[in-house]
Amino acid sequence: MTRRIIALAVFILLPLSNALAAPETSCTALIGNCDYYLCEESNAHCGDSGYFLNFGYPFCTRFVKELEPVVEPPQQAWLKRVAACLQEKVDFFPKSLSCGQIEDDAVASHYECYISTGFCETPLGFKLKLFRMIYQTMTNEKMLDTAFRILEHCGEDPLEFERAYSSASDNARQNAQ
């Protein structure tokens, strides 16, 4: 008798507890907008050190505000294509992924998205601007490794990019003095 009461209580209360849980927000409509990452964060709750707040949103907004206005229309179009590709990849991630898995899978998606959207065909000057923007604040070793793999795939020497960044930084420091 006691088992039946417990089973009945579980049968009634379990669906009720699921109904009371906060529903997950679909972020698909925001693909192409940097706010997509904030929406995904509201579902994942990974915090300031998670991919969405520590990498996705900050770099997306920097590209839109700082890089897009100073590059040519073909590179502006590429920035929009790659942002949409990266967000579409995230949108297909299972919602059960841990924050670490989200970051690993999101970082891994950069290689495919950069290559498939035509990064290799962009002008060298654009690649250097993009690399400088990423490299100066890059703290994620996996992302830096992915950036180097992308450059190598495009036939570029990552060490040349690193040297170009270092010499530009040195020049900027000397000019500031």
trRosetta pair geometry for C-beta under 8 A, 3 or more apart (Angstrom, degrees):
i j d omega theta_ij theta_ji phi_ij phi_ji
1 4 5.8 -54 -154 32 33 112
1 5 6.7 31 151 -18 65 104
2 5 5.7 -53 -151 34 35 111
2 6 6.4 34 152 -17 67 105
3 6 5.7 -55 -147 39 32 110
3 7 6.1 32 154 -19 67 108
4 7 5.6 -53 -142 39 30 111
4 8 6.1 32 156 -20 64 107
5 8 5.7 -54 -146 38 28 112
5 9 6.3 30 153 -21 63 106
6 9 5.7 -54 -147 36 30 112
6 10 6.4 29 154 -17 65 105
7 10 5.8 -54 -147 38 30 109
7 11 6.1 35 152 -23 64 109
8 11 5.5 -54 -145 36 30 116
8 12 6.3 21 158 -12 65 108
9 12 6.0 -61 -147 41 28 104
9 13 5.7 7 165 -4 68 119
10 13 6.3 -63 -126 48 24 97
10 14 5.5 30 175 -30 65 114
11 14 6.8 -36 -123 24 13 110
11 15 8.0 2 168 -1 44 103
12 15 7.4 -79 -174 38 25 96
12 16 6.7 13 148 -13 63 121
13 16 5.3 -65 -149 43 39 116
13 17 6.0 39 157 -24 75 103
14 17 6.0 -52 -145 32 29 107
14 18 6.7 27 156 -15 62 105
15 18 5.7 -55 -149 38 36 112
15 19 6.3 38 153 -22 67 106
16 19 5.7 -54 -149 34 32 113
16 20 6.6 27 154 -17 64 107
17 20 5.8 -57 -149 37 33 110
17 21 6.9 48 150 -36 63 94
18 21 5.8 -39 -155 10 37 116
24 43 5.0 57 -151 -132 94 112
24 95 6.3 -3 -142 -148 170 148
25 39 6.0 -114 107 -169 125 94
25 42 6.1 9 33 96 133 121
25 43 5.9 -133 45 -66 80 104
26 29 7.1 77 115 -2 97 91
27 30 5.1 -54 -178 38 76 116
27 31 7.6 105 130 -50 80 71
27 36 5.4 106 163 -153 117 70
27 39 3.7 145 -113 114 113 130
27 40 5.3 -61 -10 -60 169 72
27 43 7.2 -111 -30 -8 117 133
27 91 6.8 -139 79 -107 94 93
28 31 6.0 -21 -168 -19 47 110
28 91 5.6 89 -97 -147 78 136
30 33 4.8 -90 -172 57 77 112
30 35 5.3 -104 -159 90 133 89
30 36 4.0 172 116 -86 107 73
30 39 5.4 143 28 2 156 149
30 87 7.8 -121 105 -173 78 144
31 36 5.7 73 -90 -102 39 144
31 84 5.7 73 161 -140 99 76
31 87 4.5 165 -132 114 81 130
31 88 6.0 58 -143 -67 141 72
31 91 6.5 -33 -78 -48 122 144
32 36 7.5 112 34 -40 36 133
32 80 6.8 22 -145 -164 90 88
32 83 6.5 96 -128 107 40 110
32 84 5.0 9 -82 -89 77 97
32 87 7.1 -124 -33 49 38 152
33 36 5.6 131 73 -30 71 89
34 37 6.3 -35 179 18 60 108
34 38 7.8 56 131 -9 70 99
34 57 5.9 95 174 -142 96 65
34 60 3.9 159 -118 122 97 123
34 61 4.9 96 -162 -67 164 74
34 64 6.1 -102 -39 -6 128 145
34 83 7.8 -61 -76 -160 67 134
35 38 5.1 -48 -158 36 60 115
35 39 6.2 65 144 -24 76 99
36 39 5.7 -57 -155 35 32 114
36 40 6.5 29 151 -17 66 105
36 56 8.0 -96 91 157 90 126
36 60 7.9 -148 47 -146 98 172
36 87 4.8 12 128 -137 161 133
36 90 7.9 123 144 74 117 134
37 40 5.7 -51 -145 37 34 110
37 41 6.3 39 152 -23 64 103
37 52 4.5 165 -177 -160 87 83
37 53 7.4 158 147 -67 111 42
37 56 3.9 174 -117 116 135 118
37 57 3.8 -157 93 -64 140 83
37 60 6.2 175 -11 14 135 146
37 87 7.8 -103 -57 -106 74 100
38 41 5.5 -51 -149 34 33 115
38 42 6.7 38 150 -24 63 100
38 52 7.2 149 -79 162 26 116
38 53 7.9 73 -101 -86 62 81
38 57 6.0 78 -52 -100 76 137
39 42 5.7 -51 -156 27 33 113
39 43 7.2 24 148 -10 62 103
40 43 5.8 -60 -159 38 39 108
40 44 5.9 17 154 -6 75 115
40 52 5.1 -162 88 -106 104 138
40 56 7.6 -13 58 92 135 163
40 90 6.3 -23 -109 149 159 131
41 44 5.8 -65 -130 49 33 98
41 45 7.3 102 174 -71 61 25
41 46 6.5 -96 -133 37 78 88
41 50 6.8 144 -121 85 95 131
41 52 3.9 -166 -67 106 95 146
41 53 5.5 75 -108 -44 149 96
41 57 7.5 -31 -26 -32 134 133
42 45 7.7 23 -167 -62 21 67
43 95 7.0 -79 159 -143 127 105
44 50 6.7 171 114 171 125 156
44 52 6.5 145 49 -10 134 138
44 97 8.0 -25 -125 79 113 89
44 99 6.4 119 163 -96 114 80
44 102 6.2 27 -141 -62 150 167
46 49 7.4 -113 148 78 88 61
46 50 2.4 95 124 -98 120 157
46 51 6.6 11 101 25 163 69
46 52 6.2 125 48 23 123 102
46 53 7.2 -173 84 16 94 102
46 99 3.8 138 -121 -125 107 120
46 102 6.6 -111 -68 57 149 144
46 103 7.9 152 -166 -45 155 100
47 50 5.3 115 55 -10 56 105
47 53 6.8 -95 134 41 29 141
47 99 7.8 -4 28 -127 84 156
48 53 5.3 -90 -124 111 37 136
48 54 6.3 89 158 -67 51 93
49 53 7.7 8 9 76 15 105
49 54 5.4 32 -153 -58 27 145
50 53 5.8 64 63 30 84 92
50 54 6.0 158 69 5 31 108
50 99 4.8 -88 -116 -158 109 118
50 102 7.0 19 -170 80 104 131
50 103 6.8 -139 -163 -61 60 108
51 54 6.4 -68 -113 53 14 94
51 55 5.2 -46 -158 44 58 115
51 56 5.6 57 146 -20 80 107
51 99 7.3 -180 1 -173 89 76
51 102 5.3 -141 21 120 135 100
51 103 4.1 -177 -59 -96 112 73
51 106 4.9 111 -173 46 154 152
51 107 7.6 -127 -119 -40 123 84
52 55 7.6 1 -38 54 6 73
52 56 4.9 -36 -131 43 41 129
52 57 6.0 46 164 -20 63 103
52 102 7.7 -26 -32 142 91 138
53 56 7.7 0 -28 49 19 89
53 57 5.8 -9 -116 30 38 128
53 58 7.6 60 172 -26 41 97
54 58 7.1 -37 172 7 20 126
55 58 6.6 -76 -141 44 13 101
55 59 6.0 -5 177 -3 58 118
55 103 7.5 104 20 -132 140 93
55 106 7.5 140 88 116 133 134
55 107 8.0 -19 140 -79 168 88
55 140 6.5 1 -89 -19 133 147
55 143 7.0 -167 -137 -73 140 155
56 59 6.7 -78 -151 42 14 97
56 60 6.0 12 163 -18 59 117
56 86 7.6 179 -130 140 96 126
56 90 7.6 39 -113 -68 147 160
56 106 6.8 -64 -68 180 114 148
57 60 5.7 -59 -141 38 26 113
57 61 6.2 18 165 -13 65 109
58 61 6.2 -63 -148 40 26 104
58 62 6.3 25 156 -19 65 109
58 137 8.0 -110 134 126 132 149
59 62 5.5 -53 -143 37 35 112
59 63 6.2 37 157 -21 67 103
59 134 7.1 33 -131 -107 124 81
60 63 6.0 -57 -151 34 27 109
60 64 6.5 21 154 -14 63 109
60 83 6.1 98 -130 -132 98 116
61 64 5.7 -55 -144 40 34 110
61 65 5.8 13 164 -4 70 115
62 65 6.3 -66 -134 49 25 96
62 66 5.2 -24 -175 25 67 121
62 67 6.9 56 135 -10 72 102
62 133 6.3 163 139 -180 126 120
63 66 7.1 -59 -103 54 13 81
63 67 4.7 -38 -146 40 54 125
63 68 6.2 74 149 -35 66 94
63 79 5.5 179 163 -156 121 123
63 83 7.2 -172 88 -72 145 119
63 133 7.4 118 -85 131 69 154
64 67 7.7 22 -13 48 13 83
64 68 5.3 -4 -143 3 34 138
64 79 7.7 160 -82 149 55 133
65 68 7.4 57 -3 34 11 103
65 69 7.4 -14 177 -6 31 116
66 69 7.3 -82 -167 32 12 101
66 70 7.4 -24 161 9 51 118
66 133 6.9 156 100 -124 128 131
67 70 6.5 -87 -157 46 31 95
67 71 6.1 10 164 -14 75 120
67 79 6.7 164 104 -101 117 147
67 129 6.4 136 -133 139 101 116
67 130 6.8 62 -139 -93 148 69
67 133 6.0 -48 -68 -53 121 166
68 71 6.5 -72 -139 36 25 102
68 76 5.3 80 -153 -123 83 89
68 79 5.6 -135 -90 78 93 163
70 129 7.6 -156 98 -158 115 152
71 75 3.9 -81 152 88 130 133
71 76 5.9 168 86 -52 99 73
71 79 7.6 124 61 -27 142 129
71 126 5.8 73 -137 -118 127 103
71 129 6.9 -175 -79 79 113 158
72 75 5.2 87 59 14 73 102
72 76 7.1 -130 104 -8 36 91
72 126 7.8 -82 29 -76 95 124
73 76 5.2 -52 -140 35 36 116
73 77 6.3 38 159 -21 67 101
74 77 5.7 -52 -152 34 33 112
74 78 6.5 36 149 -21 64 102
74 122 7.6 175 123 -119 105 79
75 78 5.3 -45 -146 33 39 115
75 79 6.5 46 151 -23 65 98
75 122 5.9 85 -105 -143 91 116
75 123 7.4 -65 -67 28 121 96
75 126 4.7 -150 -113 -128 141 144
76 79 5.7 -49 -152 30 33 113
76 80 6.8 31 150 -16 63 103
77 80 5.7 -54 -153 36 35 111
77 81 6.4 35 150 -19 67 106
78 81 5.6 -55 -147 37 35 112
78 82 6.1 27 159 -15 69 106
78 117 6.2 125 -155 141 76 108
78 118 6.1 -111 -118 79 110 104
78 119 7.0 125 -177 -89 130 56
78 122 5.8 -34 -32 -82 177 123
79 82 6.2 -56 -142 39 27 104
79 83 6.3 29 158 -20 62 109
80 83 5.9 -56 -146 36 28 111
80 84 6.4 25 157 -16 63 108
81 84 6.0 -60 -151 38 28 108
81 85 6.3 29 154 -20 65 108
81 117 4.3 159 123 -152 117 123
81 118 7.4 32 88 30 152 103
82 85 5.5 -51 -145 36 34 114
82 86 6.3 35 157 -19 67 105
82 113 5.4 106 -150 148 75 106
82 114 6.2 34 -130 -95 126 55
82 117 4.7 -165 -76 68 74 161
82 119 7.1 62 -84 -65 135 103
83 86 6.0 -56 -149 36 29 109
83 87 6.3 21 156 -12 64 110
84 87 5.9 -61 -146 43 30 107
84 88 6.1 33 156 -23 67 108
85 88 5.8 -55 -145 35 28 111
85 89 6.6 32 154 -23 63 102
85 109 7.8 -176 137 160 87 106
85 112 7.8 -147 162 109 124 84
85 113 3.8 153 117 -138 126 106
85 116 6.7 163 -139 78 152 114
85 117 5.5 -129 -16 -52 150 126
86 89 5.8 -51 -154 29 31 113
86 90 6.7 27 151 -14 63 105
86 106 7.4 58 -172 -162 94 84
86 109 6.0 128 -131 116 65 118
86 110 6.7 19 -107 -93 112 64
86 113 5.1 47 -65 -136 71 178
87 90 5.6 -53 -150 38 37 111
87 91 6.2 45 150 -29 66 105
88 91 5.3 -49 -146 29 33 119
88 92 7.0 26 157 -15 62 103
89 92 6.3 -67 -163 35 31 104
89 93 7.5 49 142 -42 62 90
89 105 7.7 -167 149 148 107 93
89 106 7.2 137 105 -121 115 57
89 109 3.8 135 140 -150 163 149
89 112 7.5 129 -91 73 141 121
89 113 6.5 -98 -24 -57 136 121
90 93 5.6 -31 -162 -5 45 117
90 102 7.6 49 -139 -161 96 92
90 105 7.9 130 -106 109 62 105
90 106 5.7 25 -89 -104 102 100
90 109 7.2 -138 -50 35 68 165
93 97 5.4 -48 166 -1 114 144
93 102 6.4 81 166 -117 164 77
93 105 5.9 127 -108 104 119 149
93 106 7.8 -37 -58 -62 145 82
94 97 5.6 123 75 -35 82 89
97 101 4.1 -131 -168 94 99 122
97 102 5.0 129 116 -60 126 76
97 105 6.9 -67 -144 11 158 140
98 101 4.7 95 51 8 76 103
98 102 7.1 -132 95 -8 40 85
99 102 5.5 -48 -148 31 33 115
99 103 6.6 33 154 -17 64 103
100 103 5.8 -54 -151 36 32 110
100 104 6.3 30 153 -17 66 107
101 104 5.6 -52 -143 38 34 111
101 105 6.0 26 161 -13 68 110
102 105 6.2 -63 -145 43 24 104
102 106 5.9 22 158 -19 64 114
103 106 5.8 -58 -140 39 26 109
103 107 6.1 25 161 -18 64 108
103 140 7.9 -144 -177 -136 117 138
103 142 7.9 107 144 62 98 145
104 107 6.1 -58 -148 37 24 108
104 108 6.3 24 155 -18 62 110
104 142 7.2 -77 -119 174 62 168
105 108 5.6 -54 -146 38 31 113
105 109 6.4 37 153 -28 64 103
106 109 5.7 -51 -152 26 32 114
106 110 7.6 49 148 -35 58 89
107 110 6.0 -36 -169 2 40 115
107 140 6.8 -139 -104 147 135 139
107 142 4.8 50 152 120 160 117
107 143 5.2 -108 -135 -79 111 75
107 146 5.8 -168 170 -25 88 152
108 111 6.6 -43 -175 17 47 108
108 112 7.8 30 143 -1 69 104
108 146 7.3 -149 -103 -102 32 133
109 112 5.9 -60 -158 44 50 107
109 113 5.7 42 151 -18 80 113
110 113 5.9 -64 -141 44 28 107
110 114 5.8 27 165 -20 69 110
110 143 7.1 68 11 -137 161 79
110 146 5.1 81 74 147 124 141
110 147 7.7 -34 131 -68 141 62
110 150 7.2 -74 133 -56 96 134
111 114 6.3 -60 -147 36 21 106
111 115 6.4 10 161 -9 60 113
111 146 5.5 -116 -57 -159 93 98
111 149 5.9 -24 -111 100 119 124
111 150 5.9 -151 -122 -74 65 89
111 153 7.7 113 -161 -15 94 152
112 115 6.1 -65 -147 42 26 105
112 116 5.7 13 165 -11 67 118
113 116 6.1 -59 -131 44 25 103
113 117 5.9 10 171 -8 64 117
114 117 6.5 -69 -142 42 19 99
114 119 4.2 -6 177 -14 83 150
114 150 4.8 -3 97 -135 151 136
115 119 6.4 -61 -82 34 30 107
115 120 6.8 29 -132 -21 64 109
115 150 6.8 -144 -55 -133 84 85
115 153 6.0 -50 -96 126 119 151
115 154 8.0 -152 -107 -63 79 86
118 121 4.6 -43 -175 37 92 116
118 122 6.8 110 130 -40 84 83
119 122 5.7 -42 -160 6 43 116
119 127 7.5 97 176 -101 89 99
119 150 6.4 -14 100 178 152 118
119 154 6.5 -89 111 -76 92 136
120 153 6.8 -97 -78 114 122 88
120 154 3.7 -168 -115 -120 87 95
120 155 7.3 79 -151 17 110 92
122 126 4.6 -92 159 81 114 135
122 127 5.9 140 94 -54 109 85
123 126 4.8 96 64 5 82 103
123 127 7.2 -147 100 -5 44 86
124 127 5.5 -54 -150 36 36 113
124 128 6.4 37 153 -21 68 104
124 156 7.8 152 -122 -106 90 121
125 128 5.7 -53 -150 34 32 112
125 129 6.6 34 152 -19 64 103
126 129 5.7 -52 -149 34 34 111
126 130 6.3 32 154 -16 66 107
127 130 5.8 -57 -148 40 30 111
127 131 6.0 30 155 -19 66 110
127 151 7.5 117 -178 -112 128 92
127 154 7.6 -168 -114 110 149 160
127 156 6.7 -150 150 -83 157 164
127 161 7.5 -85 137 -108 102 122
128 131 5.7 -55 -142 39 29 111
128 132 6.2 33 158 -21 64 105
128 161 6.7 -159 -111 -131 69 84
128 164 5.7 -75 -136 129 116 147
128 165 7.9 -170 -162 -66 81 75
129 132 5.9 -55 -149 34 27 111
129 133 6.5 26 154 -18 62 107
130 133 5.8 -59 -153 35 30 111
130 134 6.3 20 155 -11 66 110
131 134 5.8 -61 -145 42 31 105
131 135 5.5 25 162 -21 70 117
131 147 7.0 127 -123 178 85 127
131 151 7.6 47 -94 -78 131 128
131 161 4.9 -80 169 -173 165 124
131 164 7.8 66 89 78 133 117
131 165 6.4 -112 124 -64 102 120
132 135 5.9 -56 -130 40 24 107
132 136 6.2 26 171 -26 61 108
132 164 7.8 -90 -69 114 101 96
132 165 5.2 173 -104 -115 75 94
132 168 6.4 -40 -114 79 133 152
133 136 6.8 -56 -149 25 19 107
133 137 7.9 -24 165 19 51 104
134 137 7.3 -101 -172 52 28 80
134 138 5.7 43 151 -62 73 110
134 143 7.8 -136 -178 144 116 114
134 147 6.1 170 121 -105 147 149
135 138 5.3 -40 -135 0 32 123
135 144 7.6 84 -117 -121 71 98
135 147 7.6 -172 -74 128 83 164
135 161 7.6 175 -54 142 149 103
135 162 7.4 180 -143 -110 150 64
135 165 5.1 -42 88 -132 152 164
136 165 7.3 -157 -60 -168 80 121
136 169 7.5 159 -104 -89 105 121
138 143 6.2 -147 -148 94 103 112
138 144 5.0 108 158 -76 140 102
138 147 7.5 -75 -112 2 152 150
140 143 3.9 58 91 12 115 113
140 144 6.6 168 90 -13 60 83
141 144 5.6 -55 -145 38 34 111
141 145 6.2 36 154 -20 66 106
142 145 5.6 -54 -149 37 30 113
142 146 6.3 34 150 -21 64 105
143 146 5.4 -50 -147 35 34 114
143 147 6.4 40 151 -22 65 101
144 147 5.5 -48 -149 32 33 114
144 148 6.6 33 151 -17 63 103
145 148 5.8 -54 -151 36 32 111
145 149 6.5 35 150 -20 65 104
146 149 5.5 -52 -148 35 34 113
146 150 6.4 38 152 -22 65 102
147 150 5.7 -51 -151 32 32 113
147 151 6.6 31 152 -17 64 104
147 158 7.6 117 116 -127 81 118
148 151 5.7 -52 -148 36 34 112
148 152 6.3 35 153 -19 66 106
148 158 4.0 23 -137 -111 87 159
149 152 5.7 -54 -147 38 31 112
149 153 6.3 37 152 -24 64 104
150 153 5.7 -53 -151 32 31 114
150 154 6.5 22 153 -12 63 109
151 154 5.8 -64 -152 42 31 107
151 156 4.2 -81 -175 78 86 112
151 157 7.4 -42 145 80 117 10
151 158 4.6 126 80 -79 142 81
151 161 6.0 -95 -128 -12 157 147
152 155 7.7 56 -178 -65 32 15
152 156 7.0 -94 -72 64 26 65
152 157 7.9 50 -96 -111 66 31
152 158 6.3 -35 -51 -28 86 107
156 160 7.0 -120 176 58 83 118
156 161 6.6 54 149 -42 123 115
157 160 4.1 77 83 0 106 109
157 161 7.2 179 95 -9 59 80
158 161 5.4 -53 -154 35 42 114
158 162 6.3 43 149 -21 70 103
159 162 5.3 -49 -147 36 37 115
159 163 6.3 39 152 -19 67 102
160 163 5.7 -52 -146 38 32 110
160 164 6.2 35 152 -22 65 105
161 164 5.6 -51 -145 36 31 112
161 165 6.4 32 154 -19 63 104
162 165 5.8 -54 -150 35 30 111
162 166 6.3 29 152 -19 65 107
163 166 5.6 -55 -145 38 32 111
163 167 6.2 26 159 -15 68 105
164 167 6.1 -55 -143 39 27 105
164 168 6.3 28 156 -18 62 109
165 168 5.8 -59 -149 38 29 110
165 169 6.2 29 154 -20 65 108
166 169 5.7 -55 -148 36 30 111
166 170 6.3 31 153 -20 65 105
167 170 5.5 -49 -145 36 35 114
167 171 6.3 38 154 -20 65 104
168 171 5.7 -52 -147 36 31 112
168 172 6.3 33 153 -21 64 106
169 172 5.7 -53 -147 35 31 112
169 173 6.4 32 153 -19 64 105
170 173 5.8 -56 -151 36 31 111
170 174 6.4 28 153 -17 66 107
171 174 5.8 -56 -147 38 31 109
171 175 6.2 29 155 -18 66 108
172 175 5.8 -55 -145 38 29 110
172 176 6.4 32 154 -24 62 108
173 176 5.7 -57 -150 32 30 114
173 177 6.9 32 153 -27 62 104
174 177 5.9 -54 -157 24 34 113
